[in-house]
Structure formats: structure tokens, C-alpha cells
Amino acid sequence: MKDISEMMIDLAYSAAIMDNKPLAEEVMLLEKRMDDLVYILNMNLMLSARNWRDAETLAAVQRVGALTNVMSDAAGDIAGLVLRGIKVHPVAREVFERTEENLEHAHIVEGSILEGNSVDELHLARRIGADIIAIRRGEHWLINPGKEIIMPEDVIVARGTQEGLTKLVQAAGGEVSSLE
């Protein structure tokens, strides 16, 4: 839950800075997933407490869940601004555009050179200056996917230089036959 909420904050800020509505929509999907995870966590915590000592101990776990939910709600609020067409001030956009790392998402098409490879096998950070930090497969999210095999219809989220992200989006879309 912690990893998801942290990634959501990054995605939401990137969506706001780049005025990227599809990225904001991904944040909203994650926000729904976080709400579901918090609900499941709370149900399991309630079922786990056998006495007041257990309840006292589990209260700390519940608090962590609640705080990650606050983070995801904040990310959802930022993404909601993007989806409603509220723009970031140009000065803020300029500051963030000067950062060396950005976030982007892309859909994997059938026949993409990324298809059938694990994230680790691709060595993207070394080769192009971008790395896949998450994969959405249907409704499921894989955070820090390392050994996960990339499949058609996956949505990848990547962090890296703008040049590297552009190459990665082209590769995901089947527009290039080599990452070199």
C-alpha cells in the first residue's frame, strides 16, 4: 500500500505538470484500488483482534493504512484537478520541466519489442535512461516489476529522462524495432 500511494503522488504531480489526462485517469484507478485495499485491511484487522491487547497492537497497523489512504486521496485530488481541466501555473510547470526525471505511461501493443521480456532483462535504465516502475495488467498493479514479463495490453509506468521515456513509449507502441 505504501509503494502504491507513493507512486500515486508521483503520477499525480506528473499528470498535473504535463496536463496529462490519461496519466490522471491511471491515478484515479489506483485511488479506487487503494480504497479497496484499506477496506480489506480494516476488515482483516477487526477479524484478527482476539482481545484488547491484540486490538491495541493492530491499531498501529490500521493507522499506517489510514495514512497511506490519506496520501492516495491527495493524489486523487490532484488528478481530479487535471481531469477537470484546471491548469498548473506556468511558473510551476517550468520548474518541473527542468527536472532530470519525469514519469510517463504507455500501452504495450502486440508485437512491441518489449513484449515477452522481463523488466530486468531489458536493462532499460542503462540502455535508454528510463525504467519501468509499475505495470497495470487489467485491474491489477505490479509495483517494482523486475522479473515480471511484459505482455500485450499491459500499461507500463516509467520514470526517466524525457528522451528515454520517448523511446520507451515508441517501443511500447511498436513504432521501433530496437532500443539502441
Helices and strands as residue ranges (DSSP letters): H 2-18, H 21-48, H 52-83, H 90-97, E 102-107, H 119-122, H 124-128, E 130-137, E 140-143, E 155-160, H 162-172
